[in-house]
């Protein structure tokens, strides 16, 4: 039996897209602006708690979407 010892480990990769759907987002210009504001506030609020994940190379984002709010990791 033959095997190859290796000290190299591949970093696991995954992509998660979460769309929080709501019809209110596309209802008016005010709703679109409020959704954009919510996305920016969530990114600011999560920046410090998720800093270790960013240091480890795991990216994430919160963005407005025509159907709701998009969370990507």
Protein Blocks (a to p, Z undefined) as FASTA:
>chain_A
ZZdddfbdcddddddddddddfklmmpmklmmmmmmmmmmmmmmmmmmmmmmmmnopacd
ddddfklccddZZ
